[in-house]
């Protein structure tokens, strides 16, 4: 049951801000005086507060057990999430989004460092994939329910945050108060922070979330631009992205063994193909397939990055390393809608469709170049293999 306690925390973390995405259009109508910037903040403001509180989480774990910090984060999550449904003005609503960021900032580093505490080697890689799958499974459930509830009124969409109460039951019942010390188990564990590797993983995960988070934050607006105003359809389309991420996490271990060095380039190409189907096809079915493929690429890349971080930094440095890398997740989430808006307004027609088109073209080009580079390196490696000396026959 320990595995399920850890995975349950992952259900409510990364997609916490996007849970209300299907209701964003309705909220904009309910608050007509709110600016476009404030509407965008509904799905991105929390990310700005996650960044500092990811480090606060590590600081608190010096004085309290990880289980205690998790419970504190879950209580704040419930208060902030459910509280948004009672907002009577945009100021209070944005306050609850900021508080939500505080809670997820406390929870997120623990959802991955607990994996490093209890798992190692291939089991850890597999568990990281399951964490990614659990994250996306939670998003599937939450966003679809949110889309259905939003049809009854935008306030009802906030009820989904109540799932944190179930997670709290799992944490209280099955997570030990004291976690094993990986430093004691591995005397050769690194004690210094590998700055260059952490910087590389931070940049990678920032770019992944700038790309990926444009789906939950902007898809409802994209559909509205194309004449689709049904919040239920928005919820299903956004959930398709999470379904792809769920499948990506589940297949991580097996797929990585099969395609090896081509793994990351292929996932980048899948992101480009996904966006291509979204912007270059008309039927909602193919749009949904595109979002599904895009989610698969995202769900396959994120656990690989986390696994790399857990291998690069161990022991006492693990929490710091995870906090740094995960802060770039939140920075990517916060920046995503604004970067897309800047691209669209500076070079296009101020539409989500234009920013999605740019993203599709860029990802297809980058994915193709990465695949060609990997194939060239494989061919070069084979060409430089030393021939096995043959025994001379007498």
DRENZA-583608 format. One record per residue (C-alpha): residue number from 1; residue in three letters; y negated, z negated, x negated. Coordinates in steps of 0.1 Angstrom, whole numbers. Each point is the difference from the previous one (the first is absolute). Layout:
N
{NUM; ALA; {Y; Z; X}}
...
This chain:
394
{1; UNK; {0; 0; 0}}
{2; UNK; {-23; -3; -30}}
{3; UNK; {-2; 38; -2}}
{4; UNK; {-12; 1; 36}}
{5; UNK; {-26; -27; -6}}
{6; UNK; {-15; 20; -29}}
{7; UNK; {2; 33; 20}}
{8; UNK; {-16; -15; 31}}
{9; UNK; {-32; -7; -20}}
{10; UNK; {-1; 37; -9}}
{11; UNK; {0; 10; 36}}
{12; UNK; {-36; -11; 6}}
{13; UNK; {-18; 6; -33}}
{14; UNK; {-10; 36; -11}}
{15; UNK; {-6; 13; 36}}
{16; UNK; {-18; -30; 13}}
{17; UNK; {-33; 18; 2}}
{18; UNK; {15; 31; 16}}
{19; UNK; {17; -18; 29}}
{20; UNK; {-31; 6; 22}}
{21; UNK; {-4; 36; -12}}
{22; UNK; {12; 15; 34}}
{23; UNK; {-28; -21; 17}}
{24; UNK; {-29; 10; -23}}
{25; UNK; {-12; 27; 23}}
{26; UNK; {0; -24; 29}}
{27; UNK; {-18; -26; -20}}
{28; UNK; {-27; 26; -9}}
{29; UNK; {-5; 6; 37}}
{30; UNK; {-1; -37; 8}}
{31; UNK; {-27; -6; -27}}
{32; UNK; {-23; 31; 4}}
{33; UNK; {-27; -15; -22}}
{34; UNK; {23; -4; -30}}
{35; UNK; {-5; 25; -28}}
{36; UNK; {26; 24; -13}}
{37; UNK; {1; -21; -32}}
{38; UNK; {8; -32; 20}}
{39; UNK; {28; 18; 19}}
{40; UNK; {15; 11; -33}}
{41; UNK; {-2; -37; -12}}
{42; UNK; {24; -10; 27}}
{43; UNK; {29; 14; -20}}
{44; UNK; {-14; -5; -35}}
{45; UNK; {-21; -32; -2}}
{46; UNK; {30; -22; -3}}
{47; UNK; {9; 18; -33}}
{48; UNK; {-32; -12; -17}}
{49; UNK; {10; -36; 6}}
{50; UNK; {36; 4; -10}}
{51; UNK; {-10; 8; -36}}
{52; UNK; {-15; -34; -10}}
{53; UNK; {25; -20; 21}}
{54; UNK; {29; 17; -17}}
{55; UNK; {-11; -18; -31}}
{56; UNK; {-7; -32; 20}}
{57; UNK; {37; 2; 11}}
{58; UNK; {11; -2; -36}}
{59; UNK; {-24; -29; -7}}
{60; UNK; {13; -20; 30}}
{61; UNK; {36; 5; -11}}
{62; UNK; {-8; -20; -31}}
{63; UNK; {-5; -31; 22}}
{64; UNK; {20; 7; 31}}
{65; UNK; {34; 16; 7}}
{66; UNK; {1; 37; 9}}
{67; UNK; {15; -10; 33}}
{68; UNK; {-31; -22; 8}}
{69; UNK; {-24; 29; -10}}
{70; UNK; {20; 23; 22}}
{71; UNK; {-3; -23; 30}}
{72; UNK; {-38; -4; -5}}
{73; UNK; {-3; 38; -2}}
{74; UNK; {20; 5; 32}}
{75; UNK; {-21; -25; 20}}
{76; UNK; {-32; 18; -11}}
{77; UNK; {17; 33; 9}}
{78; UNK; {7; -12; 36}}
{79; UNK; {-35; -14; 5}}
{80; UNK; {-18; 31; -14}}
{81; UNK; {23; 26; 16}}
{82; UNK; {1; -15; 35}}
{83; UNK; {-36; -10; -2}}
{84; UNK; {-12; 36; -2}}
{85; UNK; {11; 5; 36}}
{86; UNK; {-25; -25; 12}}
{87; UNK; {-30; 16; -17}}
{88; UNK; {-31; 6; 22}}
{89; UNK; {-21; 16; -28}}
{90; UNK; {6; 21; -31}}
{91; UNK; {-11; -28; -23}}
{92; UNK; {27; -24; 11}}
{93; UNK; {26; 28; 0}}
{94; UNK; {-8; 9; -36}}
{95; UNK; {1; -37; -9}}
{96; UNK; {36; -2; 12}}
{97; UNK; {9; 31; -20}}
{98; UNK; {-14; -17; -31}}
{99; UNK; {20; -31; 7}}
{100; UNK; {31; 22; 4}}
{101; UNK; {-7; 13; -35}}
{102; UNK; {0; -36; -13}}
{103; UNK; {34; -7; 16}}
{104; UNK; {17; 32; -12}}
{105; UNK; {-15; -6; -35}}
{106; UNK; {19; -33; -1}}
{107; UNK; {32; 16; 13}}
{108; UNK; {3; 33; -18}}
{109; UNK; {6; -11; -37}}
{110; UNK; {26; -24; 12}}
{111; UNK; {20; 26; 19}}
{112; UNK; {7; 18; -32}}
{113; UNK; {1; -28; -26}}
{114; UNK; {27; -18; 21}}
{115; UNK; {22; 31; -6}}
{116; UNK; {-5; -5; -38}}
{117; UNK; {8; -37; 4}}
{118; UNK; {34; 5; 16}}
{119; UNK; {11; 35; -11}}
{120; UNK; {4; 19; -32}}
{121; UNK; {11; 35; -13}}
{122; UNK; {12; 25; 25}}
{123; UNK; {1; -26; 27}}
{124; UNK; {-37; -5; -5}}
{125; UNK; {-7; 37; 2}}
{126; UNK; {20; 3; 32}}
{127; UNK; {-17; -31; 14}}
{128; UNK; {-34; 15; -7}}
{129; UNK; {11; 30; 20}}
{130; UNK; {10; -22; 28}}
{131; UNK; {-34; -18; -1}}
{132; UNK; {-17; 34; 4}}
{133; UNK; {24; 8; 28}}
{134; UNK; {-7; -33; 17}}
{135; UNK; {-38; 6; -4}}
{136; UNK; {3; 33; 18}}
{137; UNK; {24; -12; 26}}
{138; UNK; {-25; -27; 9}}
{139; UNK; {-27; 28; 3}}
{140; UNK; {23; 21; 22}}
{141; UNK; {5; -29; 24}}
{142; UNK; {-35; -13; -1}}
{143; UNK; {-19; 33; 3}}
{144; UNK; {22; 14; 28}}
{145; UNK; {-4; -32; 20}}
{146; UNK; {-37; 0; -8}}
{147; UNK; {-4; 35; 12}}
{148; UNK; {18; -8; 33}}
{149; UNK; {-21; -32; 4}}
{150; UNK; {-32; 18; -8}}
{151; UNK; {6; 21; 31}}
{152; UNK; {-5; -32; 20}}
{153; UNK; {-33; -8; -19}}
{154; UNK; {-10; -3; -36}}
{155; UNK; {2; -38; 0}}
{156; UNK; {37; 1; 8}}
{157; UNK; {7; 18; -33}}
{158; UNK; {-8; -32; -19}}
{159; UNK; {29; -18; 16}}
{160; UNK; {23; 17; -25}}
{161; UNK; {-12; -24; -27}}
{162; UNK; {20; -27; 18}}
{163; UNK; {30; 13; -19}}
{164; UNK; {-11; -22; -29}}
{165; UNK; {13; -30; 20}}
{166; UNK; {36; 14; -3}}
{167; UNK; {-5; 6; -37}}
{168; UNK; {-11; -36; -4}}
{169; UNK; {32; -12; 16}}
{170; UNK; {20; 20; -26}}
{171; UNK; {-20; -13; -29}}
{172; UNK; {1; -37; 12}}
{173; UNK; {38; 2; 7}}
{174; UNK; {14; 20; -28}}
{175; UNK; {-24; 2; -30}}
{176; UNK; {7; -28; -26}}
{177; UNK; {-31; -21; -9}}
{178; UNK; {8; 3; -37}}
{179; UNK; {5; 34; -15}}
{180; UNK; {19; 6; -33}}
{181; UNK; {-20; 4; -32}}
{182; UNK; {8; 35; -15}}
{183; UNK; {-14; -11; -33}}
{184; UNK; {27; -27; -4}}
{185; UNK; {27; 25; 9}}
{186; UNK; {-12; 26; -25}}
{187; UNK; {-12; -15; -33}}
{188; UNK; {-11; 34; -12}}
{189; UNK; {-24; 6; 29}}
{190; UNK; {-34; 14; -9}}
{191; UNK; {-28; -25; 0}}
{192; UNK; {-29; 25; -6}}
{193; UNK; {-14; 22; 27}}
{194; UNK; {8; 37; -7}}
{195; UNK; {-35; 13; 8}}
{196; UNK; {5; 37; -5}}
{197; UNK; {31; 0; 22}}
{198; UNK; {-17; -21; 27}}
{199; UNK; {-30; 24; -1}}
{200; UNK; {22; 30; 4}}
{201; UNK; {18; -15; 30}}
{202; UNK; {-33; -12; 15}}
{203; UNK; {-15; 36; -1}}
{204; UNK; {32; 15; 14}}
{205; UNK; {2; -24; 30}}
{206; UNK; {-37; 4; 7}}
{207; UNK; {4; 38; 3}}
{208; UNK; {31; -4; 21}}
{209; UNK; {-18; -22; 25}}
{210; UNK; {-32; 22; 1}}
{211; UNK; {24; 28; 11}}
{212; UNK; {23; -19; 22}}
{213; UNK; {-25; -23; 18}}
{214; UNK; {-19; 30; 13}}
{215; UNK; {28; 3; 26}}
{216; UNK; {-3; -34; 18}}
{217; UNK; {-38; -2; -5}}
{218; UNK; {-9; 36; 10}}
{219; UNK; {29; 15; 20}}
{220; UNK; {-14; -11; 34}}
{221; UNK; {-33; 16; -8}}
{222; UNK; {18; 32; -13}}
{223; UNK; {19; 2; 32}}
{224; UNK; {-32; -5; 20}}
{225; UNK; {-16; 29; -19}}
{226; UNK; {29; 21; 11}}
{227; UNK; {-2; -10; 37}}
{228; UNK; {27; -27; 0}}
{229; UNK; {-15; -32; 14}}
{230; UNK; {32; -18; 12}}
{231; UNK; {3; -33; -20}}
{232; UNK; {38; 0; 6}}
{233; UNK; {3; 33; -18}}
{234; UNK; {-22; -13; -29}}
{235; UNK; {23; -30; -3}}
{236; UNK; {32; 21; -1}}
{237; UNK; {-15; 24; -27}}
{238; UNK; {-12; -29; -22}}
{239; UNK; {34; -17; 5}}
{240; UNK; {17; 32; -12}}
{241; UNK; {-17; -5; -34}}
{242; UNK; {15; -35; -2}}
{243; UNK; {34; 13; 11}}
{244; UNK; {-1; 23; -30}}
{245; UNK; {-10; -29; -22}}
{246; UNK; {29; -20; 13}}
{247; UNK; {24; 28; -8}}
{248; UNK; {-16; 4; -34}}
{249; UNK; {6; -36; -9}}
{250; UNK; {36; 0; 12}}
{251; UNK; {9; 31; -20}}
{252; UNK; {-19; -10; -32}}
{253; UNK; {29; -12; -21}}
{254; UNK; {24; 29; 7}}
{255; UNK; {-26; 27; -1}}
{256; UNK; {-15; -12; -33}}
{257; UNK; {34; 1; -16}}
{258; UNK; {5; 36; 11}}
{259; UNK; {-33; 17; -10}}
{260; UNK; {-10; -25; -27}}
{261; UNK; {-32; 12; -18}}
{262; UNK; {-8; 24; 28}}
{263; UNK; {-2; -29; 25}}
{264; UNK; {-38; -7; -2}}
{265; UNK; {-10; 37; -1}}
{266; UNK; {21; 8; 30}}
{267; UNK; {-15; -29; 20}}
{268; UNK; {-36; 12; -9}}
{269; UNK; {11; 35; 12}}
{270; UNK; {12; -15; 33}}
{271; UNK; {-34; -16; 5}}
{272; UNK; {-16; 34; -3}}
{273; UNK; {26; 17; 23}}
{274; UNK; {-6; -28; 26}}
{275; UNK; {-38; 6; 0}}
{276; UNK; {6; 37; 1}}
{277; UNK; {20; -2; 32}}
{278; UNK; {-26; -23; 15}}
{279; UNK; {-30; 24; -5}}
{280; UNK; {16; 34; -1}}
{281; UNK; {22; -2; 31}}
{282; UNK; {-10; -5; 36}}
{283; UNK; {29; -15; 20}}
{284; UNK; {2; -38; 2}}
{285; UNK; {37; 1; -10}}
{286; UNK; {-7; 17; -33}}
{287; UNK; {-30; -23; -6}}
{288; UNK; {24; -30; 6}}
{289; UNK; {25; 15; -25}}
{290; UNK; {-28; 4; -25}}
{291; UNK; {-10; -37; 4}}
{292; UNK; {37; -10; -3}}
{293; UNK; {3; 19; -33}}
{294; UNK; {-32; -15; -13}}
{295; UNK; {12; -34; 8}}
{296; UNK; {33; 6; -18}}
{297; UNK; {-19; 9; -31}}
{298; UNK; {-22; -31; 2}}
{299; UNK; {30; -23; 8}}
{300; UNK; {18; 14; -31}}
{301; UNK; {-28; -4; -24}}
{302; UNK; {-13; -35; 7}}
{303; UNK; {32; -20; -8}}
{304; UNK; {4; 20; -32}}
{305; UNK; {-34; -12; -11}}
{306; UNK; {7; -36; 10}}
{307; UNK; {34; 2; -18}}
{308; UNK; {-18; 12; -31}}
{309; UNK; {-25; -28; 1}}
{310; UNK; {28; -26; 4}}
{311; UNK; {16; 14; -31}}
{312; UNK; {-32; 2; -20}}
{313; UNK; {-11; -36; 7}}
{314; UNK; {24; -29; 4}}
{315; UNK; {-2; -38; 2}}
{316; UNK; {-34; -15; 3}}
{317; UNK; {-18; 33; -2}}
{318; UNK; {19; 15; 30}}
{319; UNK; {-24; -14; 26}}
{320; UNK; {-31; 11; -19}}
{321; UNK; {14; 35; -5}}
{322; UNK; {10; 4; 37}}
{323; UNK; {-34; -13; 11}}
{324; UNK; {-18; 25; -22}}
{325; UNK; {21; 30; 12}}
{326; UNK; {0; -11; 36}}
{327; UNK; {-38; -4; -1}}
{328; UNK; {-1; 37; -6}}
{329; UNK; {21; 5; 32}}
{330; UNK; {-28; -18; 19}}
{331; UNK; {-27; 19; -19}}
{332; UNK; {18; 32; 9}}
{333; UNK; {2; -10; 36}}
{334; UNK; {-37; -10; 1}}
{335; UNK; {-11; 32; -18}}
{336; UNK; {23; 25; 18}}
{337; UNK; {-21; 6; 32}}
{338; UNK; {-32; 0; -20}}
{339; UNK; {13; 24; -27}}
{340; UNK; {13; 24; 27}}
{341; UNK; {-34; -2; 18}}
{342; UNK; {-19; 7; -32}}
{343; UNK; {22; 30; -8}}
{344; UNK; {-4; 13; 36}}
{345; UNK; {-38; -5; 3}}
{346; UNK; {-8; 12; -36}}
{347; UNK; {21; 32; 0}}
{348; UNK; {11; 7; 36}}
{349; UNK; {-9; -5; 36}}
{350; UNK; {2; -38; 3}}
{351; UNK; {34; 2; 17}}
{352; UNK; {33; -18; -8}}
{353; UNK; {17; 34; 2}}
{354; UNK; {-20; 12; -31}}
{355; UNK; {9; -31; -21}}
{356; UNK; {36; 3; 9}}
{357; UNK; {-1; 37; -10}}
{358; UNK; {-14; -9; -34}}
{359; UNK; {26; -27; -5}}
{360; UNK; {28; 25; 8}}
{361; UNK; {-12; 26; -25}}
{362; UNK; {-5; -25; -28}}
{363; UNK; {34; -17; 5}}
{364; UNK; {19; 33; 1}}
{365; UNK; {-17; 11; -32}}
{366; UNK; {6; -33; -18}}
{367; UNK; {36; -3; 13}}
{368; UNK; {8; 35; -12}}
{369; UNK; {-15; -7; -35}}
{370; UNK; {20; -33; -3}}
{371; UNK; {32; 17; 10}}
{372; UNK; {-6; 28; -25}}
{373; UNK; {-8; -25; -27}}
{374; UNK; {32; -20; 7}}
{375; UNK; {21; 31; 0}}
{376; UNK; {-15; 11; -33}}
{377; UNK; {6; -34; -16}}
{378; UNK; {36; 1; 12}}
{379; UNK; {5; 35; -15}}
{380; UNK; {-17; -10; -32}}
{381; UNK; {22; -32; -3}}
{382; UNK; {31; 21; 5}}
{383; UNK; {-12; 25; -26}}
{384; UNK; {-5; -26; -26}}
{385; UNK; {33; -17; 4}}
{386; UNK; {18; -1; -34}}
{387; UNK; {32; 21; 1}}
{388; UNK; {33; -19; -5}}
{389; UNK; {14; 9; -34}}
{390; UNK; {34; 18; 2}}
{391; UNK; {29; -9; -22}}
{392; UNK; {9; 27; -24}}
{393; UNK; {35; 13; 4}}
{394; UNK; {20; 3; -32}}
